[in-house]
Amino acid sequence: MTPVLTLGGILAAARARRLATALLPTLCAVSEAVPYLLLIDYAAPRFLLPAYALPAIAVADALATVSRYVRPRLRPATLASVAALVAVQLVSQHAIMTRAAPRRPP
C-alpha cells in the first residue's frame, strides 16, 4: 500500500509543479535502502528506518491532495477515511511493537 501511496504523492506533487518535494525524499529512501537490501547479507531492520520514514512525505502529499480535490460535500467523509487509515496504521504498528519489544523495568 505504501508504494502506491508514494507514487500517488509523487504524481500529485508533479501535478502541482513541486516535484522535488516528493521525489527527492523518495529517491533518498531508495538509495539508502538498496545497499541494505541487495548488498549486505544480514538483516537489521533498524537500518531501514530512514527508508521507511522518507516516503512518508510523499504519502502525506498524496493524502492531502485527495482531500483537497474531492467535492466539497464529500470532503468530511474523505477526511474521516484518511484519519481512519492513519489510525489503523498507528494501531497496527503499536500492536507489532508491543509484541516485538520486550518489556523492561524502568
N, C-alpha and C positions, 0 to 999 in steps of 0.2 A: 504494500500500500504506500509506503514512504517513497519509493522511486517514482510512482505515478504522480503523487502529490508534488514531488520535487520537480518533475518535468512540467507539471501544470504551473508551478510557480515561475519556472524559467520562461515558459511561454507567456504568462501574464506579465512578467517584467519586460519581455521583449515587446509586447503589445503597447505597454506604457512608456516605451523608449527609455528604459533604465535597466537594460540587460545585465550590466556589470554587477548590480546589487544582488542578483540571484545567481548568476553564472559563476562569478569569481569564488564565492564560498563553496559552491558545489564542486568546482574543479579542484579547489584546495583539499576538499574532503576526499575526492577520488585519488589525488596524488599522494595523500597521506595514507590511504588505506591499501593501495596497490602493493607497496613493498611488504606489508604485514600479511596480506592475503596470498601473495604469489611467491615471495622470495624467502620468507622465514619459515622454518619447518616446525615451529612450536606455536601453540595458540595462547595468547594472552589478551583477553578481551579488553582489558583496561587500556591497552594501546590504541584501540579503535574508538574510544570515547569522543575524541575530537571529530573523527569521521562521521560519527552519528549526530553530533551537535551542529556541525556546519550546514548540512542541508535543511535544518530546521528554519533557516532564514528564508529559503525558497518556499518551503511548505507554508510558512506564515503568510508569505506573499500570495500564494495560491488561495488560501482560505480567506484572506482579506479581499481579494479580487472577487471571489464568488459572492461574498456578502455585499459587495458594492454594486455589482451589475445585475442583481436579481430585482425583480419587480418590487416596488415599494410595499405592496400589500403582503408579499411573501417574505419580506426581509426579517420579521420577527421569527418566523419558523426556520429560516435559513440560519440565523444567528443561534437559535436554540439547538439546531442539529450540529453546528460547528462546536458549540460549547459541550454538547453531549459527547461528541467524538473525542475532544480533548480530555474530558472527564474519564471516559472509558480507557484511554491511553494511560492516564495517570494512575487509575486504579489497577490496571493490569501490571504496570511497572512496579507499583507498591507491593502487589501480591508476589511478584517474582523476587523482589528484593528481600521481602521478609522470609521467604523460603531459602534463598541463596545465601544470605548473610547470617552467620551465627550470632546469637545474642550474647553480648559480652557485658559483664558488670561494669559500671562506671568507674 
